Amino acid sequence: MTIDIDAVTTILRETAESTILPRFGALSEDEVSEKAPGEIVTVADREAEELIGRRLRELVDAPVVGEEATSADPGLVRVLGSEPTAWVVDPVDGTRNFAAGDDRFAVMAALVRGGRAVASWILRPTEGTVHAAELGSGTWRDGVRVHRAPAPADPAELRGMTQLRFLSPRERDRVHAAVPGFALLDGGSGCVGVDYPRLLSGELDFMLFADPTPWDHTPGGLLLTEAGGVSLRPEGTPYRPDEEGRLLLTAADETTWRTARSLLLGA
């Protein structure tokens, strides 16, 4: 079964234009709520997820694992391992940025078969840029093929990011101790849909995440690996959306991945 890459891109663009962008910088107080401690959701997230999911199922009739639906029903994520095909959707990645009027947010989707991503998309609505990838066919940015060049060999020239929030105290201490050894180690943009393209473009060379969710990392992970990068667990196994794991380390290449793992995790 083939997937129409352009059809999915159109769905994401049209949903952004009709449901997300009209609310950017215009949300009322009652359109933003807390779904979990430290996690907010907006009416745009919920409406966009429903619309995207319905239209994706018209292309490939498979369960949709959306961030907001899974927040209400955590067991939904299990379909990524139990069903032969499933969609993954993050309707507004970077919701806190979006709600604050910060344009660093994205719309993301991926198609999963046999527990493995086979196609993915990241749209930046305010910029209009789209990254798309298909397993075995490469990564593209607005129709132009993307190849991630190797990162500098010297660790002091490497630029990375890590989200400290979900790291254990010991892991956080290790990261803090590693900061002087890199050219940059920041906390990211608050939106992985922004940060994965930063890694693709060479602005970043590696990223470390804790408790990675399928809707956050399935789209970007395929974009990265199809462009020549790596997305691996600390033990060296490839990231899969149907498997749980504490940490995820992504990098421009295997050498950079090993260097970052050693300095950040002591492995």
matplotlib code that plots the C-alpha trace (Angstrom):
import matplotlib.pyplot as plt

x = [0.0, 1.4, 0.6, -0.1, 2.4, 0.9, -2.6, -1.6, 0.3, -2.9, -4.8, -2.4, -2.2, -6.0, -6.5, -3.9, -5.5, -9.1, -8.7, -5.3, -4.0, -7.3, -6.8, -3.1, -2.8, -6.6, -7.4, -9.8, -9.1, -11.8, -10.3, -7.1, -7.2, -4.9, -5.2, -2.4, 0.0, 2.1, 0.4, -2.1, -4.5, -6.5, -9.7, -7.5, -5.6, -8.9, -10.7, -7.6, -7.0, -10.6, -10.5, -7.1, -7.9, -11.2, -9.6, -6.5, -8.9, -10.4, -7.0, -6.0, -8.7, -6.7, -6.8, -5.6, -3.4, -3.7, -2.1, -5.4, -7.3, -4.6, -4.6, -8.3, -7.7, -4.0, -4.7, -5.2, -1.4, -1.4, -2.8, 0.6, 1.7, -1.6, -2.8, -1.1, -1.4, -2.1, -1.8, 0.0, -1.1, 0.1, -2.3, -0.5, 3.0, 4.3, 0.9, 2.3, 4.2, 1.0, -1.1, 1.5, 1.6, 5.0, 5.1, 7.3, 4.6, 4.0, 1.4, 2.8, 1.6, 3.0, 1.8, 3.0, 3.0, 4.0, 5.1, 7.5, 7.1, 6.8, 5.8, 5.9, 5.1, 6.0, 4.3, 5.2, 1.9, 3.3, 6.1, 4.3, 7.3, 6.7, 9.1, 8.0, 9.6, 8.8, 10.7, 13.3, 12.6, 14.3, 13.4, 12.2, 11.7, 9.2, 10.0, 13.8, 15.7, 17.3, 20.6, 22.1, 25.8, 28.1, 28.7, 32.1, 34.4, 35.4, 32.9, 33.7, 32.1, 28.9, 25.6, 22.8, 19.6, 18.0, 14.7, 15.6, 12.0, 11.6, 15.2, 16.0, 18.1, 21.1, 20.6, 20.1, 23.3, 25.2, 23.8, 24.7, 28.2, 28.5, 27.5, 31.1, 32.2, 29.9, 29.6, 25.9, 23.6, 20.2, 16.7, 15.2, 12.4, 9.5, 8.4, 10.1, 8.4, 10.8, 13.8, 13.9, 14.2, 17.0, 18.8, 18.2, 19.5, 22.7, 21.7, 21.8, 23.9, 22.2, 19.1, 18.4, 14.8, 13.3, 9.9, 9.5, 5.9, 4.9, 3.2, 6.3, 9.0, 7.6, 7.3, 10.7, 12.5, 11.7, 12.6, 16.0, 16.8, 15.8, 18.1, 21.0, 20.8, 20.2, 17.4, 18.4, 17.8, 20.9, 21.5, 21.7, 18.4, 16.3, 13.4, 10.0, 6.7, 5.2, 7.9, 8.3, 11.7, 13.0, 15.4, 15.9, 19.1, 19.1, 22.1, 23.4, 25.5, 26.6, 29.9, 28.1, 25.6, 28.3, 30.1, 26.9, 25.9, 29.3, 29.3, 25.6, 24.9, 28.3, 27.5]
y = [0.0, 3.4, 6.7, 9.9, 12.3, 15.4, 14.5, 14.4, 17.6, 19.2, 17.9, 19.4, 22.8, 23.1, 22.2, 24.8, 27.5, 26.7, 25.7, 26.6, 29.9, 31.8, 31.2, 32.0, 35.1, 35.2, 32.6, 33.6, 32.5, 29.8, 28.2, 27.2, 24.6, 22.3, 18.7, 17.5, 19.2, 21.5, 20.5, 22.7, 22.1, 24.6, 24.3, 24.5, 21.3, 19.3, 20.6, 20.2, 16.6, 15.6, 17.1, 15.7, 12.3, 12.1, 13.1, 10.8, 7.8, 8.7, 8.1, 5.0, 3.6, 2.9, 3.9, 7.4, 7.8, 11.5, 13.3, 14.7, 11.4, 9.5, 12.1, 11.1, 7.4, 6.3, 2.8, 4.1, 4.1, 0.3, 0.1, 1.1, -2.4, -4.3, -3.0, -3.5, 0.1, 3.3, 7.1, 9.2, 12.9, 15.9, 18.6, 21.5, 20.6, 23.3, 24.2, 26.4, 28.5, 28.6, 29.8, 32.5, 33.9, 32.4, 31.0, 28.1, 25.4, 22.7, 20.2, 16.7, 13.3, 9.9, 6.6, 3.5, 0.0, -3.0, -0.7, 1.2, 4.7, 4.5, 8.1, 11.4, 15.1, 18.3, 21.5, 24.9, 26.8, 30.4, 29.7, 27.4, 25.0, 21.3, 18.5, 15.0, 11.6, 8.2, 5.1, 4.2, 7.3, 10.1, 13.4, 16.5, 20.1, 21.9, 19.5, 19.7, 16.6, 17.0, 15.3, 15.7, 16.3, 14.8, 16.9, 18.3, 15.6, 17.9, 17.7, 21.3, 22.3, 20.3, 22.0, 20.1, 20.4, 18.4, 18.7, 18.6, 18.4, 14.6, 13.6, 12.1, 14.2, 12.0, 12.4, 16.1, 16.5, 14.6, 16.9, 20.0, 18.7, 18.2, 21.7, 23.2, 20.4, 21.5, 24.7, 24.8, 22.7, 24.4, 23.4, 23.5, 25.6, 24.1, 22.3, 19.2, 20.1, 23.0, 21.2, 18.2, 20.5, 22.4, 19.1, 18.4, 21.8, 21.6, 24.2, 21.3, 18.2, 16.0, 16.0, 14.1, 13.4, 11.6, 9.8, 10.3, 10.0, 8.6, 11.8, 13.9, 11.6, 9.3, 12.1, 13.7, 10.4, 9.2, 12.6, 12.4, 8.8, 9.2, 12.2, 10.2, 10.8, 8.4, 8.1, 5.5, 4.5, 4.7, 1.0, 1.5, 0.1, 2.1, 4.2, 2.5, 4.2, 0.9, 0.4, 2.2, 3.5, 6.1, 8.0, 8.8, 10.2, 11.6, 12.8, 13.8, 10.6, 7.6, 9.1, 12.2, 9.9, 7.9, 11.1, 12.7, 9.4, 9.3, 12.9, 13.2, 9.7, 8.3, 5.2]
z = [0.0, -1.0, 0.7, -1.0, 0.6, -1.0, 0.2, 3.8, 3.4, 2.1, 5.0, 7.5, 5.6, 5.3, 9.0, 10.0, 7.9, 9.0, 12.6, 14.1, 12.6, 13.2, 16.9, 17.0, 19.2, 19.6, 22.2, 25.0, 28.5, 28.4, 25.3, 27.2, 30.0, 31.9, 31.0, 33.4, 35.8, 33.7, 30.4, 28.7, 25.8, 23.7, 21.7, 18.6, 19.6, 20.1, 17.0, 14.8, 16.0, 15.3, 11.8, 10.9, 12.2, 10.3, 7.0, 7.4, 7.9, 4.5, 3.0, 5.1, 7.3, 10.4, 14.1, 14.9, 18.0, 18.7, 21.6, 22.9, 22.4, 24.2, 27.1, 27.6, 27.0, 27.7, 26.5, 22.9, 22.4, 22.5, 19.0, 17.7, 18.6, 18.2, 14.9, 11.5, 10.6, 12.6, 12.3, 14.8, 15.2, 17.2, 16.1, 17.8, 18.9, 21.2, 22.6, 25.3, 22.7, 20.6, 23.5, 24.3, 20.8, 20.1, 16.5, 17.4, 17.0, 14.4, 13.1, 12.9, 11.6, 10.9, 9.4, 11.3, 9.9, 12.0, 14.8, 12.5, 11.0, 7.2, 6.4, 8.4, 8.1, 10.1, 9.1, 10.4, 9.9, 10.3, 7.9, 5.5, 5.4, 5.3, 6.0, 4.8, 4.7, 3.4, 4.5, 1.9, -0.2, 1.8, 3.5, 1.7, 2.7, 0.5, -2.3, -1.9, -0.8, 2.7, 3.6, 7.1, 6.8, 9.5, 12.6, 13.7, 15.1, 18.0, 20.9, 21.7, 18.4, 18.8, 19.4, 21.2, 23.3, 26.0, 27.8, 31.5, 32.8, 32.7, 33.5, 36.9, 39.3, 38.5, 34.8, 35.2, 37.1, 34.4, 31.7, 33.7, 34.1, 30.4, 29.4, 29.3, 26.9, 24.1, 21.9, 22.9, 25.1, 25.5, 26.5, 23.0, 21.6, 23.5, 20.3, 18.8, 15.5, 15.5, 17.0, 14.7, 11.6, 13.5, 13.7, 10.1, 9.0, 11.1, 13.7, 16.2, 16.2, 18.8, 21.1, 24.3, 25.4, 28.4, 28.3, 24.5, 23.3, 19.9, 18.7, 19.5, 18.1, 15.4, 12.8, 13.5, 14.0, 10.5, 9.0, 10.7, 9.8, 6.2, 6.0, 7.3, 11.0, 13.9, 16.4, 19.0, 22.6, 24.9, 24.5, 20.7, 19.6, 17.0, 18.3, 17.7, 18.4, 19.7, 22.3, 25.7, 26.9, 29.3, 27.0, 23.4, 21.9, 18.3, 16.4, 13.0, 12.7, 14.7, 15.8, 17.2, 18.8, 20.6, 21.7, 23.1, 24.8, 26.5, 27.7, 28.6, 30.0, 30.8, 28.7]

ax = plt.figure().add_subplot(projection="3d")
ax.plot(x, y, z, "-o")
ax.set_aspect("equal")
plt.show()
